[in-house]
């Protein structure tokens, strides 16, 4: 006959009397309050424990939770926020508004597109253009790029939209997904254009987010994408 191994009692990570200041730990705090509350039903407690275990396992894998030093009781503590990654030009704009940053992004894109005539010069020194940005200098001239800002209660966003393609679906190729179904994805030329725009978009940003625990910490939100009306 098999005997079930007794599990050690769960130890709280958070302090029940103090609500954590960041969203990630607040989620764990709420789950623990549910687990340790005397009136929580068995099924609800079991579901909350499974959810908490998954969050802990994911954080452990990312190195954001560490085991108690010198202990082997399975307790976890000390959530560590991700390291903040700063864009190459963040220091230049850290005191500027999102509107001002968007203005710089527009100027960067405009400059990159203007150097097409200079790419074949002998010295190539007129404009210092990184290899990744050459896609903007050589992309079809009819393609337009808009840079728009958006302000909301949780912060602000800079949205870069690519439109007026040479034709609907231009730059896309078809591939097969993991389920064997066909799907359209950006091909090499369009991918290079989007990558260059993402490089410019991210140069003024910082990111210390952890999506695994719904924690987001950025200078501004936003994305680079092709206008949905022109996709295949």
N, C-alpha and C positions, 0 to 999 in steps of 0.2 A: 504493500500500500504506500502511495506517495504522500509525503507530508509537506504541506505548503510552508515555504519559508516566511517567517514573520518579517514584515517590513518595518524599518525603524520609523519612529514618529517623525512627521514632517516638521521642519523648523522654519519659522517665518523668515523671509528675506527683508520685509519692510516693517516699519513701526506702525502698529494699528492706530496710534493716536496722532500721527503726523502724516498728512497727505503729501506725497512727493511732489516736487515742483515741476518735474518734466513728465511728458505724456507717457513715455515708455515705462517708467517705474510706477506711474499711477495705475496703469493697466494691471501690473503685477499686484499692486496694493489692493485693488478692487477684487481680484480673484482670490487673494489670500483672505480678505475679509469675509468673502462668501464661504470659503473652505472652513475657516475657523469659527464661524458663527454657530452657536449652539442650536439654532432653529433651522439650519439648512438641512434639507432632506438628503437621504443617502444618495439617490440618483443624481441630484443636482450637485452635491459635493464631489461625487466621482467624476462627473463631466468637467467640473471646474479644475479638478486635479489633473485630468488628462490634458486640458488646455494649457495649464500652467507648466506641465512637464514638457510639452512641445515647445513652448516659448523658451524655457530654460535650455533645452537641448540645442535649439537654434542659436541662442546666445553663446552657449559653450563652444559650439563649432566655430563661431566667429571670434572667439576669444574675449567676449564682453562680460562673461561671468566666470569667476574662478572659484575653485573649491576652497573651503576653509583651510587655512594653513595648519598642517599637522593633524588634520581631522580626517576621518573616513566615514562620517555619518551621512554623507550624501547631501549635506546642507549646502546651499549656494548663497552667495552674498556679493555685494560690491559691484553692481552693474557699472560698466565703464562705457561712457559715450564714445562713439567712433572718433578717430582723429579727423580734424577738419582739413580738407584739401582746398588750397587756395589757387585761384586762377592766376595766370602769369601777370596780369595787369590789375589785380585786385587792389594793391596798395595805392594805385593812382586814383581810384574812385571810391575808396571806402567811406568817404564823407559826402559823396554825391548822391543825389536822388536817383531813383530808377529811371525817371525821365531823362536825366542827364546821361546816364549810362547807355540808355537806348540810343541817344544821339551819337554817342561815340561808336556804338556798334554799327549804325548806319554809315558813318564816315569810314569805318574800317572796310566794310563791304564795298562801298563805292570806290575806295582806293584800290582794293584788290582787283576789281574789274577793270580799272583804267590801265593797268600795266601790261595789257596784252601786246601793245605795240613795242614795249620795251623788252619783252622776253627774249627776242632774238638779237639783242645788241651784243657787242663784243665783250663788254665788261660786266654787264648785268648789274651794275652798281647803282643805277638811278633809283631803284626802289628795292629795299631789302625785303624780299618776299619769300616766306618759307615754302618748301615744296608742297606742303599740304594745301596751301592757298592758291596754287596755280590753277586748280580746277575752277575757281571763280573767274580767273582772268581769261580762261579759254572756253567757258561755257557759252552756248548760243546767246547772242545779244538780246534776243527777244524775251528771254526769261526774266521775270521780275521777282524782286525780293522785297517783302514788306516787313517792317519791324514795328511792332505795336506794344504799348504798355497797358497794363491793367492793374488797378488798385482794388483791394478788397480787405475785409476785416483781418485776415490772417497774414497779410503782407502785400506783395506786389509781384507782377510777372512781366517778362519780356517774351513776346511770342514772335517767332520768325516764320514767315509763310512764303513758300515758293509757288509761283503761279505763272500763267501765260506760257506754258510749255509749248514746244513746236507742234505738238499734237497730243491728244488725250492718251494718257498712258506712256508718253515718251519717257525713255530711260528705264522702264521697268522690264523685268524678265520673269518668266514663269518657272517655278521650281515645285518640287513635291515636298510636302511637309511630312512630319514623322508618322502620320496616319495614312500616307499614300495619296493624299488629296492635293490637287494643284493649287497654287497660290501665287500671287504676283508680289514681287519684291524689287526694290531698287537695284538696277544693274550697276556695273563698275563705274560708268560715267556719272550717273545720278548719285550713287553712293559717295563718290569723291566730292561732289558739290555739297551734299548734306553734311559730310564730315567736316569740310572746311567751314561751313556756316556754324556748326556746333562748336568748333574750336574758337571762333570769334565770340560766339554767344557765351561760352564758358570762361573766357579769359578774364572777365570782370567779376566773376561769381566766387563764392565759396560754398562748400558742401560738407556738412557734418551730420548728415542724415543716416538713419538706420530704419529702412522700410520694414524690416522683419518685426519691429516692435512699434510701427507707426509713429516714429519720431522723425521730424523733418526740421532741418536747421540750415537755411540757405540765405544768401544775400537777396536773391530774387528767384521766383519760380519761372516756368516757361519751357518751351520746346521749339525744335526746328522740324518743320514738316511740310510736305507738299499739300497744296490745297486739295481737299477731299473731292472736289468736283472735277479734278483733272487726273485723278488716279484711275487705273484700269477698272 
